Amino acid sequence: MRPCAILIVVPTTGGPVVLRSLKARPGLPASAAFAAGDYRPLPWSGDYARLAAGGGPLAQWTHAEAGPYELRLSGSFDAGRSWEVPVCLAHGLVAQGHTLAPEPEAADLVLWATGAVDLDLAVLPGDYALLDKIARSGSLLEAAARADLAVLLPDGPEAKEAERAFRALGRARPPVFLPRTEVPAALAALARPAPSVAPDRRLAALPIALTAALAAATLAAGVAMLRPRPEPDRPVVADATPVPVEAPPAVMPAPEPARAVVVEELVAPPGSSCRRVAFGADPPVRRPVPVEEPGRLRASRLAPDLCGLAIRPAEPGARVAVGRDLAAAALPPTRLPDGAEAYFLRENGRRNLVYAVQVIPGRVDSGRADPGRVDPGRAAGNPVEPGAANPGDQLTHALVP
């Protein structure tokens, strides 16, 4: 199936905003969102950077390349979290090969979605002022009258009335209401194959009206059936009598290079703080730091909720040596239940640094110096510590503002 152009609408109480482009921008220090014609990141770009970071929520569910990303919008807004659902859907659809339509007239499909997500991309229920947002989206939806319409309405006090309002728009094809439980379920529903049509009937190639049977099957399948990532396909839903379409062969992502040391970011959970995490009041969220290239981990951002790092050997029986730069910037390490050493950053130690971490195979003489600290320069090629023979693989890791 050919990819199609999708107009993704971020409805706000000030009027609808359109996602105009989404692309990887390796030159950016972190993923960021920009209004059209402006070079300054929008105020919520920090939250977007964490959402789209390697090892973050989006990385679990899309085939997208590693960021950073540049997200361009038709306008700006300063606060709120209802942008999260449409932005997550945009990442999933672009990763499947679809394009974002910058204007209503260019759209094959309009995707109107709102809501916040949690760590697993579940859509959070709430009062999202749906009726007000629908009323303010009227002109935009009229401008894209020839396109199909898909809608994601989170659970909340206005959800049922909002659904009736969309049905009352009188569009040529009725709107499709996507599963409101989680982003992966919505992507799975959008990716249902459509029947083949004659080349000169482009509009007929986008029949996205959900049948009752499909809706029932989607709900009955449950989250376990929706978790697998869909094959890249155009975001349409099958008619009642679809013509089978051969799916393209699965493209498996390249496996991460093997490594002897595992490094994880320790992040404060929502509503908590690094002070509470460091003192054991709340458990941290652990996010693996992927290997960017042989010998180097992807850099971690010194965001306010990055509390520290957990480091452990990948193989049992080994030890790790950590560079002095990290040790100096962190509290004395504490051991986590799985054996990892947690290095919580000091409040005055949150600065740009690069440290080395190296595996030490075998046992270390307990009478020798502590191998838990090692200068990065010495780890690069010299013995790690007296008594630590045959040092193993080394990785470097940067913490950047």
C-alpha positions as CSV (number, residue, x, y, z in Angstrom):
1,M,0.0,0.0,0.0
2,R,1.3,3.5,-0.8
3,P,2.0,5.9,2.0
4,C,-0.5,8.8,2.4
5,A,-0.4,12.4,3.6
6,I,-1.9,12.9,7.1
7,L,-3.0,16.1,8.6
8,I,-2.3,15.7,12.4
9,V,-4.3,18.2,14.4
10,V,-3.3,19.2,17.9
11,P,-6.6,20.8,19.2
12,T,-6.2,23.5,21.8
13,T,-8.6,25.8,23.5
14,G,-7.0,28.6,21.6
15,G,-7.6,26.9,18.2
16,P,-6.2,23.9,16.3
17,V,-2.5,23.6,15.7
18,V,-1.1,21.4,12.9
19,L,2.0,19.2,13.0
20,R,3.8,20.3,9.8
21,S,7.0,18.3,9.9
22,L,8.8,15.7,11.9
23,K,12.4,14.7,11.1
24,A,15.6,13.6,12.7
25,R,18.0,16.4,13.4
26,P,21.4,15.0,14.7
27,G,22.7,18.6,15.1
28,L,20.3,19.4,17.9
29,P,21.4,18.6,21.5
30,A,18.0,17.1,22.2
31,S,14.7,16.7,20.5
32,A,12.8,20.0,20.4
33,A,9.5,21.5,19.1
34,F,9.3,24.8,17.2
35,A,6.6,27.0,15.9
36,A,6.7,27.8,12.2
37,G,9.3,30.5,11.5
38,D,10.8,30.5,15.0
39,Y,14.2,29.3,16.1
40,R,13.3,29.1,19.8
41,P,12.2,25.8,21.2
42,L,8.7,25.8,22.6
43,P,8.4,25.8,26.4
44,W,7.4,22.1,26.6
45,S,10.3,21.0,24.4
46,G,12.0,19.5,27.5
47,D,9.1,17.1,28.1
48,Y,9.1,16.2,24.4
49,A,12.9,15.5,24.5
50,R,12.3,13.1,27.4
51,L,9.4,11.4,25.6
52,A,11.4,10.9,22.4
53,A,14.7,10.1,24.0
54,G,16.4,6.7,23.4
55,G,15.1,4.3,25.9
56,G,12.1,6.5,26.5
57,P,8.4,5.7,26.0
58,L,8.3,6.2,22.2
59,A,11.4,4.1,21.6
60,Q,9.5,1.0,22.8
61,W,6.8,1.2,20.2
62,T,8.1,2.7,17.0
63,H,10.6,1.8,14.3
64,A,11.8,5.4,14.4
65,E,15.5,6.2,14.0
66,A,17.4,7.5,17.0
67,G,16.8,11.2,17.6
68,P,17.2,14.0,18.3
69,Y,14.1,15.2,16.3
70,E,12.9,18.5,15.1
71,L,9.1,18.9,15.4
72,R,7.5,21.8,13.5
73,L,4.0,23.1,14.3
74,S,1.9,25.7,12.6
75,G,1.6,27.7,15.8
76,S,2.6,27.7,19.4
77,F,1.1,27.0,22.8
78,D,2.8,27.3,26.1
79,A,1.5,24.7,28.5
80,G,-0.5,21.5,29.0
81,R,0.1,17.9,28.0
82,S,-2.7,17.2,25.5
83,W,-0.1,17.4,22.7
84,E,1.4,14.1,23.8
85,V,-1.1,11.7,22.1
86,P,-1.0,13.4,18.6
87,V,2.8,13.7,18.8
88,C,3.2,10.0,19.7
89,L,0.9,9.1,16.8
90,A,2.9,11.2,14.5
91,H,6.1,9.4,15.4
92,G,4.5,6.0,14.8
93,L,3.0,7.0,11.5
94,V,6.1,8.7,10.2
95,A,8.1,5.6,11.2
96,Q,5.7,3.6,9.0
97,G,6.5,5.7,6.0
98,H,3.7,8.2,5.9
99,T,4.1,11.9,5.6
100,L,2.6,14.9,7.5
101,A,0.4,17.1,5.4
102,P,1.2,20.7,6.2
103,E,-2.1,22.1,4.9
104,P,-5.7,20.7,5.0
105,E,-6.0,20.7,1.2
106,A,-3.0,18.3,0.9
107,A,-4.4,15.7,3.3
108,D,-5.7,12.2,2.5
109,L,-6.5,11.7,6.2
110,V,-7.2,14.0,9.1
111,L,-6.1,12.7,12.5
112,W,-7.7,14.7,15.3
113,A,-6.3,13.5,18.7
114,T,-5.7,14.9,22.1
115,G,-4.6,13.6,25.5
116,A,-1.6,12.9,27.8
117,V,0.2,9.6,28.0
118,D,2.0,7.6,30.7
119,L,5.3,5.7,30.6
120,D,3.6,2.8,28.6
121,L,1.9,5.2,26.2
122,A,-1.5,4.6,27.8
123,V,-3.9,7.5,27.3
124,L,-4.7,9.2,30.6
125,P,-8.4,10.0,31.2
126,G,-9.2,13.6,32.1
127,D,-11.2,16.7,31.3
128,Y,-9.7,17.9,28.0
129,A,-12.3,20.5,27.1
130,L,-13.3,18.4,24.1
131,L,-16.4,20.3,23.0
132,D,-14.6,23.6,23.0
133,K,-11.7,22.1,21.0
134,I,-14.1,20.6,18.4
135,A,-15.9,23.9,18.0
136,R,-12.7,25.7,17.3
137,S,-11.6,23.1,14.8
138,G,-14.6,23.5,12.6
139,S,-13.0,25.7,9.9
140,L,-10.0,23.4,9.6
141,L,-12.1,20.3,9.3
142,E,-14.2,22.0,6.6
143,A,-11.0,22.9,4.6
144,A,-10.1,19.2,4.6
145,A,-13.6,18.0,3.7
146,R,-12.4,15.6,1.0
147,A,-10.1,13.7,3.5
148,D,-11.1,10.9,5.7
149,L,-11.3,11.7,9.5
150,A,-9.9,9.6,12.4
151,V,-10.5,10.7,16.0
152,L,-9.0,9.8,19.3
153,L,-11.1,11.0,22.3
154,P,-9.7,10.2,25.8
155,D,-12.1,9.0,28.4
156,G,-13.6,11.9,30.4
157,P,-16.7,13.8,31.2
158,E,-17.2,15.1,27.6
159,A,-16.1,12.0,25.6
160,K,-19.6,10.7,24.7
161,E,-20.9,14.1,23.8
162,A,-17.8,14.9,21.7
163,E,-18.3,11.6,19.8
164,R,-21.9,12.7,19.0
165,A,-20.6,16.1,17.9
166,F,-18.1,14.5,15.4
167,R,-20.9,12.2,14.0
168,A,-23.0,15.3,13.5
169,L,-20.5,17.0,11.2
170,G,-22.1,15.5,8.1
171,R,-18.9,14.4,6.4
172,A,-19.1,12.3,3.2
173,R,-17.6,9.4,5.2
174,P,-18.3,9.1,8.9
175,P,-15.4,9.6,11.3
176,V,-13.5,6.6,12.7
177,F,-13.1,6.6,16.4
178,L,-9.8,5.0,17.4
179,P,-9.3,2.9,20.6
180,R,-8.8,5.4,23.4
181,T,-6.9,3.2,25.7
182,E,-3.3,3.6,24.4
183,V,-1.3,4.9,21.5
184,P,-0.2,1.4,20.3
185,A,-3.8,0.3,20.0
186,A,-4.7,3.4,18.0
187,L,-1.7,2.8,15.6
188,A,-2.8,-0.8,15.2
189,A,-6.3,0.3,14.2
190,L,-5.0,2.8,11.8
191,A,-2.7,0.3,10.1
192,R,-5.5,-2.1,9.0
193,P,-5.1,-2.8,5.3
194,A,-7.5,-1.4,2.8
195,P,-8.9,-3.1,-0.3
196,S,-7.1,-2.5,-3.6
197,V,-8.8,0.1,-5.9
198,A,-8.3,1.5,-9.4
199,P,-5.4,4.0,-9.7
200,D,-7.6,6.8,-10.8
201,R,-9.8,6.7,-7.7
202,R,-7.4,8.1,-5.1
203,L,-10.0,9.0,-2.6
204,A,-11.4,5.5,-2.6
205,A,-8.0,4.3,-1.5
206,L,-8.6,5.7,1.9
207,P,-11.8,3.9,3.2
208,I,-11.2,4.2,6.9
209,A,-14.7,3.7,8.3
210,L,-14.5,1.1,11.0
211,T,-17.0,-1.7,10.8
212,A,-18.7,-2.9,13.9
213,A,-16.9,-6.3,13.6
214,L,-13.5,-4.6,13.4
215,A,-14.2,-2.5,16.5
216,A,-15.4,-5.6,18.4
217,A,-12.3,-7.5,17.4
218,T,-10.0,-4.7,18.4
219,L,-11.5,-4.5,21.9
220,A,-11.7,-8.3,22.4
221,A,-8.1,-8.8,21.3
222,G,-6.9,-6.8,24.2
223,V,-3.6,-5.2,24.9
224,A,-1.6,-8.4,24.3
225,M,-2.8,-8.5,20.7
226,L,-2.0,-4.9,20.1
227,R,1.5,-4.8,21.6
228,P,3.3,-6.1,18.5
229,R,4.4,-3.3,16.2
230,P,2.4,-3.1,13.0
231,E,4.0,-3.5,9.7
232,P,4.5,-0.2,7.8
233,D,1.2,0.3,6.0
234,R,-1.1,3.2,5.1
235,P,-3.4,4.2,8.0
236,V,-6.7,2.9,6.9
237,V,-9.3,0.5,8.3
238,A,-10.7,-2.4,6.4
239,D,-14.2,-2.4,4.7
240,A,-16.6,-5.2,5.5
241,T,-15.3,-7.3,2.5
242,P,-11.6,-6.4,2.2
243,V,-9.5,-7.7,-0.6
244,P,-6.4,-9.5,0.9
245,V,-3.2,-7.4,0.6
246,E,0.1,-9.1,0.8
247,A,2.1,-7.5,3.7
248,P,5.7,-6.5,3.0
249,P,8.4,-8.6,4.7
250,A,9.2,-7.7,8.2
251,V,12.3,-5.6,8.7
252,M,13.9,-6.4,11.9
253,P,15.8,-3.6,13.7
254,A,19.6,-4.2,14.0
255,P,20.5,-5.6,17.4
256,E,22.4,-3.5,19.8
257,P,26.1,-4.3,19.9
258,A,27.0,-6.7,22.7
259,R,28.5,-5.1,25.8
260,A,29.8,-6.1,29.1
261,V,28.5,-3.1,31.1
262,V,24.9,-2.0,31.5
263,V,24.2,1.7,32.2
264,E,20.8,3.0,33.1
265,E,19.4,6.5,33.8
266,L,17.7,6.9,37.2
267,V,14.8,9.2,36.6
268,A,12.4,10.7,39.2
269,P,8.8,9.4,38.6
270,P,6.0,11.9,37.8
271,G,5.2,14.0,40.9
272,S,8.4,13.1,42.7
273,S,11.9,14.7,42.8
274,C,15.5,13.6,42.7
275,R,15.8,14.5,46.4
276,R,13.0,12.1,47.3
277,V,14.5,9.4,45.0
278,A,18.0,9.8,46.4
279,F,16.7,9.4,50.0
280,G,14.6,6.4,49.1
281,A,11.2,8.0,49.5
282,D,10.3,7.0,45.9
283,P,11.8,4.4,43.6
284,P,13.4,5.8,40.4
285,V,12.3,4.9,36.9
286,R,15.2,3.1,35.2
287,R,15.9,3.8,31.5
288,P,18.6,1.8,29.7
289,V,21.3,3.9,27.9
290,P,21.8,2.4,24.5
291,V,25.1,2.0,22.7
292,E,25.5,4.7,20.1
293,E,28.6,3.3,18.5
294,P,31.3,0.7,19.6
295,G,32.8,1.9,22.8
296,R,30.4,4.8,23.4
297,L,27.0,5.1,25.0
298,R,24.4,7.7,23.8
299,A,24.8,10.9,25.8
300,S,22.3,11.6,28.6
301,R,20.7,14.9,29.2
302,L,21.1,16.6,32.5
303,A,17.3,17.2,32.8
304,P,15.9,18.1,36.2
305,D,14.4,14.7,36.6
306,L,17.7,12.8,35.8
307,C,18.7,11.8,39.3
308,G,21.7,9.6,38.5
309,L,23.0,6.4,36.9
310,A,22.8,2.7,37.7
311,I,25.8,0.7,36.5
312,R,26.3,-3.1,36.6
313,P,28.2,-5.8,34.7
314,A,26.3,-7.7,32.1
315,E,27.8,-11.0,33.1
316,P,27.7,-12.5,36.6
317,G,30.9,-12.6,38.6
318,A,32.4,-9.5,37.0
319,R,33.0,-6.1,38.5
320,V,32.9,-2.6,37.0
321,A,35.3,0.3,37.4
322,V,33.8,3.8,37.1
323,G,35.7,7.0,36.2
324,R,36.6,9.5,38.8
325,D,34.7,12.3,37.1
326,L,31.4,10.6,37.7
327,A,32.4,9.6,41.3
328,A,33.3,13.2,42.1
329,A,29.9,14.5,40.8
330,A,27.8,11.9,42.6
331,L,27.0,10.8,46.1
332,P,28.8,7.6,47.3
333,P,27.3,4.7,45.3
334,T,24.5,2.6,46.8
335,R,23.7,-0.9,45.8
336,L,20.3,-1.6,44.2
337,P,18.4,-4.9,44.6
338,D,19.7,-6.3,41.3
339,G,23.3,-5.6,42.2
340,A,23.7,-2.4,40.2
341,E,25.6,0.5,41.8
342,A,23.5,3.7,41.9
343,Y,25.4,7.0,41.5
344,F,23.0,9.8,42.5
345,L,24.2,13.2,41.2
346,R,25.0,15.9,43.7
347,E,23.0,19.1,43.4
348,N,26.1,21.1,42.8
349,G,27.7,18.4,40.5
350,R,25.3,18.6,37.6
351,R,27.7,19.7,34.9
352,N,28.9,18.5,31.6
353,L,31.2,15.5,32.0
354,V,32.5,12.4,30.2
355,Y,33.5,9.4,32.2
356,A,34.6,5.8,31.4
357,V,33.2,2.6,32.8
358,Q,35.0,-0.7,32.4
359,V,34.4,-4.3,33.2
360,I,36.9,-6.2,35.4
361,P,36.5,-9.9,34.8
362,G,37.3,-12.4,37.5
363,R,37.9,-11.7,41.2
364,V,39.8,-8.9,42.8
365,D,42.1,-9.3,45.8
366,S,40.3,-7.8,48.8
367,G,43.5,-6.5,50.1
368,R,44.1,-4.3,47.1
369,A,42.8,-0.8,46.4
370,D,39.1,-0.4,45.7
371,P,38.5,-1.0,41.9
372,G,35.2,0.9,42.0
373,R,37.0,4.1,41.0
374,V,39.2,4.4,38.0
375,D,40.6,7.4,36.1
376,P,39.2,7.4,32.5
377,G,42.7,7.9,31.1
378,R,44.0,4.8,33.0
379,A,41.0,2.8,32.0
380,A,41.7,3.5,28.3
381,G,44.8,1.3,28.1
382,N,46.6,0.8,31.4
383,P,45.9,-1.6,34.2
384,V,42.7,-0.6,36.0
385,E,44.0,-0.9,39.5
386,P,46.6,-3.1,41.1
387,G,45.3,-6.6,41.4
388,A,42.7,-6.2,38.6
389,A,44.2,-8.3,35.8
390,N,42.9,-8.4,32.3
391,P,40.6,-5.4,32.2
392,G,37.7,-6.0,29.8
393,D,35.6,-3.9,27.5
394,Q,35.4,-0.1,28.1
395,L,32.5,2.3,27.4
396,T,32.5,6.1,27.6
397,H,29.3,8.0,28.5
398,A,28.7,11.8,28.5
399,L,26.3,13.8,30.6
400,V,25.4,17.0,28.8
401,P,23.2,20.1,29.7
